[in-house]
Amino acid sequence: MAKKEFSKVTVEGQEVVIHVKDEEARQGLENCVGATGQRVLAQALATLFAAIAGLKAQLKNLGETKAVSIDFENSPKLCGQDMFLTGNGAPVSPNVPTMVGQEYLDVTNKKCYKAFSVTGAISDWVLLN
C-alpha cells in the first residue's frame, strides 16, 4: 500500500514530510495531535534533523575517529580516561598517567608533560617545554 502524506513543513531548509501507510493511521494521528499538532510535530522533527545534519558536518572532518559519546561539559576523555590533567607545579603522586599520550598541564609554571609509558611512576611523564 502506498504511503500518504500526513504533514509537511520546512525549517532551516530542511523539509520534513510525515507519511502514514493508510487512511486509518492518518485519522488516528490526526485525532491524536490535531491539525496544529501536525505542524508542531513536523517542525520539531525538522529542527532535530537540521541539528543532526549540523553535527554530522562537524564530525565529518574526524576521519575514521569513532566516539561512543561526546561530552562538551567536562574535560575530554579517551577510553574513559581524562586526556588532560592539571596541577600547580610538576606532576607528583598520585598524578601518574593512566594511558600513553595523556598530558599533564602545570598551570603555575606553564609547562606541559606527556605520558610516553604507563608504569605507574612519575617518570612516565616527559616534559615537553
N, C-alpha and C positions, 0 to 999 in steps of 0.2 A: 504494500500500500504506500502511496506517495505521501511524503510529509507535507503538511500545510503550514504556512507562515502564521505565527501567532502574534508576534510583535517585532518591530524593527526600530532601532534608534542608532544614531551616530554620535559618538562622544570622542573628542580629540582625534578625529579622523578614523576612528575605529568603529566599523559598523557591526552591530550585533543583531542577529536575527534569531528569535526563539521559534523553533519549529515544534510541531506536535504531529503525532502519527495519524490521528483521526479526529473527527468532529467531537466525539465523546471526551477525548483528552483535552481538546481546546476548550470545550464547555466547562470541564472540571477546573482547569486552570483559570478560566475567566471568572468562575464563581468564587474561586479561592482568593485571587488577588484583585479582581475588578479591572476596569479599564485604566484607572490611574495607576494601579499596581503594576500593570504590564509595562508601562513606560518606566516606572521607578526600577523595576527588576531589570529590564533591558539596559537602563542607564548604569546601574550598579555593575552589571556584568561588563559593559563596555569600558567603564573606568578601571575595573580589575584587569581586563585584558590589556589595556593601554599600559598599566603599571607593570604587568608581567613582560610586555614587549620591551619596555624601557630597561628592565633588569636583564633581559636576555641580551640586549645590545651592549650593556656594560660588561656582562660576564663573557661575551664572545671573545674578547681580547685575552682571556686567560689561557687560551690554547687547550691543552689536554689536562689542565688542572681540574680536579674534581673536589667539590666540597660537600660534606654531609650537611653542614649548617653554616650560616653566616650570622654573626652577632656583632652589630655595629655599636653596642653599648659598652663592651668590655674589650680588654686587650686581645689582639689576635692570638689564636691558638692553632697549633699544628699537631695532629694526632692526639688531641686532648691536652697538650702541654702548652704553657704560655710560651710564645715566641720571644717575648722580651721581659726581662726582669729589671727592676730599677733599685737603686740604693744610693746612699751617701757614702762615697769612698769606694775603694776596691772591693770586689766580692769577698765575703768571708762566710764561713759555715753559718747557717745551713744553705746558703745560696750557691749550691753546686748545680751544674747543668743537668737537665734530665733528658736532653737529646742533642745530638750533633747539629750545629747550626744555630742553636739558641743564642741570644745575645743578652748581655748584662750592660746596662747603661748607668754609669757613675754620674749622677746629675750634679754633684758638687764640683767635681774636677773636669767635667765634660770629657770623660773617657769612655770608650766602647770596648767591650770584651766579647769574644765569640768562642763558643764551645767547639773544639775540634775532636774531643773524645768525651766519653761518659764513663769515668771510672769511680765517680763519687768523691773526687778530690778537687780542691780549689784550683790545683794546677791544670785542670781541664780547660779553664778559661785562658784565652790568649789575648793580650792587649793588642788592639788594632791601631790605636793612635797615641 
